[in-house]
Amino acid sequence: MNEHAGQSAFDPSLLIDVAGEYLFDSAPTLTQREVADRAGMDLDLANSLWRYLGFPEVEDDRVAFTEADVEALRVTKRLIDLGVLEEDRLPQFVRSLGRTFARLADWQTRLLLGVLQTAEDGEQPPLDVLAEVIPMVEEVQGYVWRRHLLATASRIALRDVRSETERQLVVGFVDIVGYTSRSRQMSPRALGAMVEWFERVVTELVVQHGGQVIKTIGDEALFTVDDPTEGALLALELVERAEADEQFPDVRVGLAHGPVLARLGDVFGSTVNIAARLTSVARPARVLVDADLAELLDHEEFRLRRTRRVSVKGYEHLEPWSLKRQRER
């Protein structure tokens, strides 16, 4: 009897070999110093960019790079020369890029390994199949990026705003109630399924209301919406979703309206902080909004009730308003 029966025959090291061969045309032949010299970039700046991307440091005399690294530095230098990337903001831009792709690569690698490890006993996934998958994933990523770039450019052009400026927005946080206790009681698979469904539903609802998901962090999602009424309707739909959807967890939402600085795909400012604080004090399945948003909403359409002032980090007398749907007449 085969002692390895029931186990996958796939050798994960094959993925490393195929990735190295097909993602880069050649084996490493260059040191970091040689890459910087050939790209016409200062070695210290090249090393800094490498660290900003989230990669471990490499000794200057270690052969670990290819022509692809030279070309990447050349393109980066050209973007700096053209003024597209300002040197004082280069670290933030590169770090943001590195974090985004690090998360994406981690998820994709685990997904790919999970699929490959389902091979039947005694069967090795053919290398040509592995080699085909990687370029396909890269092609899809390029398509998604182009589509998002077009959609974002259209949205920004219609608002007639620059990439980094203050705008008046509704900012919202939606938070899973009791996430810590849930995570202790659920299996990793069940917990992952719940978070995946939470992110999926939140994204769909935010988009339906003309908003944008800025980021998700485990049990919480941050989003923005241009229109105050749409933001309020979105928040109510989020807290009501659990009643009709057993997969969706109980949540609470905090909303605030005011000036927001949009930068590198994230949002900053006191409006964001207030929305976060309101979420932290909201009861399960409830929506709290700040006074500015409460003033903008139609009191004929929504039930708004001022609640007791609270003291939270950074705000000693925060004035929350409870938001509900107006009763049917």
Salt bridges, closest charged atoms under 4 A:
GLU3 OE2 - HIS4 NE2 3.41
ASP60 OD2 - ARG33 NH2 3.57
GLU67 OE2 - ARG38 NH2 2.63
GLU71 OE1 - ARG74 NH1 3.85
ASP81 OD2 - LYS77 NZ 3.23
ASP106 OD2 - ARG110 NE 2.92
GLU164 OE1 - ARG89 NH1 2.85
GLU164 OE1 - ARG263 NE 3.68
ASP175 OD2 - ARG252 NE 3.04
GLU204 OE2 - ARG200 NE 3.44
ASP226 OD2 - ARG159 NH2 2.72
ASP226 OD1 - ARG167 NH2 3.77
GLU230 OE1 - HIS209 ND1 2.73
GLU237 OE2 - HIS209 NE2 2.91
GLU240 OE2 - ARG325 NE 2.77
ASP245 OD2 - ARG241 NE 3.10
ASP266 OD2 - LYS215 NZ 3.07
GLU300 OE1 - ARG329 NH2 3.16
GLU319 OE1 - ARG309 NH2 2.93
